């Protein structure tokens, strides 16, 4: 209800993002988040909370020099945390610090079709527009183990990794690389059928 084109009796959609708007911004959980007007009465509050909720400073030199490590996996279908904004931020870090420096302490993997929490289902058509069965996207990878190994043993995670789910697997490519299907009838549910391309 309230979304453009929705029927007046449509169900209300609610998620954490709404509580963020009504709680952090409005400071009133009963408020209607659709009442927000950019530049309006709540603009000063938006600016205030942006200082700590929307931290986008691209210079992570201090974090890196103190031994900080960062592993981020972004799902391209995340409807709660904008994948585009996350990619833009990571690109700004690369632009500021240089790719070689960033690769020494950070990884950002992009998971096609992954939602918030990296869950999701494959579409019912493949990259060539051909029908395919809808299946759960492989999303198992030991990021915690990778982080521990990186911090405690100095073993950096690979630039490209593999997600698994039973016999199925998909590649995780380190941004700005992306998984490109090799074609030729190769199985679409195997990481080996993809290259991590960068164009």
C-alpha positions in Angstrom: 0.0 0.0 0.0 1.3 3.4 -0.9 3.5 2.2 -3.7 2.8 3.8 -7.1 0.1 1.7 -8.9 -0.8 -0.4 -5.9 -4.5 -0.9 -5.1 -5.9 1.0 -2.1 -6.5 -2.4 -0.4 -3.0 -3.8 -1.2 -1.1 -5.3 1.7 1.4 -3.2 3.5 5.0 -4.2 2.8 7.4 -3.7 5.7 11.0 -4.4 6.3 14.0 -3.1 8.3 14.5 -0.2 5.9 11.1 1.2 6.9 12.0 0.9 10.6 15.3 2.7 9.8 13.4 5.6 8.2 10.7 5.8 10.9 13.1 5.1 13.8 16.3 6.8 12.9 15.0 9.6 10.7 11.5 10.4 12.0 12.2 9.2 15.5 8.6 8.0 15.5 8.0 4.3 14.7 4.3 5.1 14.0 5.2 7.6 11.2 4.5 6.9 7.6 7.9 6.7 5.8 6.2 7.9 2.6 5.7 11.3 4.3 9.5 12.1 3.9 10.2 15.0 1.6 13.8 15.5 0.4 14.9 19.0 1.7 11.9 19.3 3.9 11.4 19.6 7.7 13.6 16.4 8.4 16.5 17.5 6.2 18.7 18.6 9.2 18.1 15.2 10.9 18.9 13.4 7.6 22.2 15.3 7.4 23.0 14.5 11.1 22.4 10.8 10.9 24.2 10.5 7.5 27.4 11.4 9.3 27.4 8.0 11.0 24.9 5.8 9.0 26.1 6.6 5.5 29.8 6.5 6.1 31.3 6.8 2.6 34.8 8.3 3.1 36.9 6.4 0.5 40.2 6.7 2.3 40.7 3.5 4.4 44.4 4.0 4.8 44.2 4.2 8.6 42.1 1.0 8.7 44.6 -0.7 6.5 47.7 0.5 8.4 46.2 -0.8 11.7 46.0 -4.3 10.1 42.3 -4.1 9.1 40.9 -6.7 6.7 37.6 -6.5 4.8 35.6 -9.1 3.0 32.4 -8.0 1.4 29.9 -10.1 -0.7 27.2 -8.1 -2.5 24.1 -9.7 -3.9 22.9 -8.0 -7.1 19.2 -8.4 -6.1 19.6 -7.0 -2.6 16.5 -4.8 -2.1 17.5 -3.6 1.3 21.2 -2.5 0.9 21.7 -1.0 -2.6 24.2 -3.2 -4.5 24.8 -0.2 -6.9 25.7 2.1 -4.0 28.0 -0.6 -2.5 29.8 -1.0 -5.8 30.1 2.8 -6.2 31.6 3.1 -2.7 34.1 0.3 -3.3 35.1 1.9 -6.6 35.6 5.2 -4.8 38.0 3.4 -2.4 39.9 1.9 -5.4 40.0 5.4 -7.1 41.4 6.9 -3.9 43.8 4.3 -2.7 44.7 2.4 -5.9 43.7 -1.2 -6.8 47.0 -2.7 -5.6 46.7 -1.2 -2.2 43.0 -2.2 -1.8 43.8 -5.8 -2.9 46.2 -6.1 0.1 43.4 -5.7 2.6 40.0 -6.0 1.0 37.9 -8.2 -1.2 34.5 -7.4 -2.7 32.8 -10.3 -4.4 29.6 -9.8 -6.5 27.0 -12.5 -6.3 24.6 -12.3 -9.3 20.9 -12.8 -8.3 21.7 -12.9 -4.6 19.4 -11.1 -2.3 19.9 -9.6 1.1 21.7 -12.2 3.2 22.9 -13.7 -0.2 19.9 -16.0 -0.6 18.0 -16.2 -3.9 16.9 -18.2 -6.8 18.2 -18.5 -10.4 15.9 -16.9 -13.0 13.8 -19.1 -15.2 15.8 -18.0 -18.3 19.5 -18.2 -18.8 21.9 -15.5 -20.2 21.0 -16.6 -23.7 17.3 -16.2 -23.1 16.6 -19.9 -23.0 14.2 -21.4 -20.4 15.9 -23.1 -17.4 14.5 -24.6 -14.2 14.5 -22.2 -11.2 16.9 -23.4 -8.6 18.3 -22.1 -5.3 21.5 -20.1 -5.9 24.6 -21.7 -4.4 25.6 -19.4 -1.6 27.9 -21.4 0.8 31.4 -20.1 1.3 33.4 -19.9 4.5 34.1 -16.1 4.7 34.7 -16.3 8.5 37.3 -19.0 8.0 38.9 -16.9 5.2 39.0 -13.9 7.5 40.5 -15.8 10.3 43.1 -17.3 8.0 43.9 -13.9 6.6 44.2 -12.1 9.9 45.9 -14.9 11.9 48.0 -16.6 9.2 48.5 -13.9 6.6 46.8 -16.1 3.9 44.8 -13.7 1.8 41.5 -15.0 0.3 41.6 -15.6 -3.4 40.6 -12.8 -5.8 37.9 -15.1 -7.2 36.1 -17.7 -5.1 33.5 -20.4 -5.6 30.0 -20.7 -4.0 28.7 -24.2 -3.5 25.4 -25.9 -2.8 25.6 -29.7 -3.1 26.8 -30.5 -6.7 26.1 -27.0 -7.9 28.6 -24.2 -7.8 28.9 -20.6 -9.0 31.9 -18.2 -9.2 32.4 -15.1 -7.1 34.4 -12.6 -9.0 36.4 -9.8 -7.3 35.0 -6.5 -8.4 35.3 -5.0 -11.0 35.4 -8.5 -12.6 32.2 -10.3 -13.2 31.2 -13.9 -14.0 30.8 -14.3 -17.8 29.3 -17.6 -19.0 31.5 -19.3 -21.6 28.6 -20.6 -23.6 28.8 -23.7 -25.8 26.3 -25.6 -23.8 28.4 -25.8 -20.7 26.3 -26.5 -17.5 25.1 -23.2 -16.1 25.3 -24.5 -12.5 29.1 -25.1 -12.5 31.6 -22.4 -11.6 34.0 -23.9 -14.3 31.5 -22.7 -17.0 32.3 -19.1 -16.2 35.3 -16.8 -16.5 35.8 -13.8 -14.2 35.9 -11.2 -16.9 36.8 -7.5 -16.7 35.9 -5.1 -19.6 
